[in-house]
Amino acid sequence: MMKLPNAKDIAAAYTRIQPFIHQTPVLTSESINLITGAQLYFKCENLQKVGAFKFRGATNAVLSLTEAQRVTGVATHSSGNHAAALALAARQNGIPAYIVMPDNAPAIKKKAVAGYGAHITFCKPTLADREATLQKVIDETGATLVHPYNQWEVICGQGTASLELMNQASDLDIIMTPVGGGGLLSGTLTYIKEQFPAIEVIAGEPKGADDTYQSWKQGHFIPCIDPQTIADGLRTSLGVLTYEIIQSKIDAIYTAEETNIINAMRMVWERMKIIIEPSSAVPLAAVMENPAHFKDKKVGIILSGGNVDLGHLPFE
C-alpha cells in the first residue's frame, strides 16, 4: 500500500512554501456568470511565479530535500511549466537544477529555463530519449529526481492552491481543476475531500485527451496515447500516485470539445482581461457544456497557468 498525502501534509507544505510563492488572487466576472448561469470564482494561478501552479509543487519538493541532496541538486525532464518552476525554485534556494528538454521545445520556454540558471541538456523529442537522457544526467550528477506530478512532495505543494482558495472564497459548492498528469487535481482532492467533504471536486479534461475520464469510468489505468488537443499541458498520462488518489476521491470528470476550450479561453481574455493558456480554459469549457449541473452553484475554478505562445494564438 503506497503512502498517500493527507490534508495535514498540504497544510505543512503551505507553511513551508509561503515565503517563496505568490498568494494569487481570486477573480470573478459578472458577464461570465450570466453566460454560464453559475457563480464562478477563478483562482488565478496564471499569476503565480513562472506563470503556473507548478511553482508550488516544485518549491515544496526543493524545500523538502536533505542537506546532502541540496548539494547535488535536482533534475527532471520537461518542456514546459515544470521545467521553469523547478529551475526557479532551485535558484531561489541556491541549489543546482538539471533540466532535460526536447530540442523542439518552444524557444520561449528554453529561454525561460536558461534565464533561471538551470543546466539544460537537450535531447530528441521522444519519451524514451527524455527518460534515457535524464537517467544519464542523474548518474553523472547525483541529482534528485523531481517528477512533474507523480511525487508525494509535488502533490502536496499543488494542493496548497485549493487551501488558499478556501481562505479566499468560502461557501463553495464545487471546485474544478483541469487534469493532465493529475498533480493539481490529486492535491486538490486530498485537501478538499478531507477538510470540506460536502464540496464536489470535478475535473475538466479535453475530449481529445480523455484518458483520466476513461480510466475513471472503466476502473483501471488507461494511458494517454496520441492526444489530440490544443491544451498542451494536459497531454500526459496519470502517474501511479495521482491515479490512486483521483480514482478513490473524484466526484466527476467532464470532457470538453476543442471549440469550447478555445471559446472559453477567449472569453476569459476578453471579459476578464487576463491571459490564460488553453489548459486553464478546460474547466470553464466543461461548465459551458454542462450548464444544468452548475446552474446557480458557487464554483471555484483553478486557472492552472498563463504561458502562451503569443505568436500562435488559437483565435484571431
Disulfide bonds with the S-S distance in Angstrom:
none
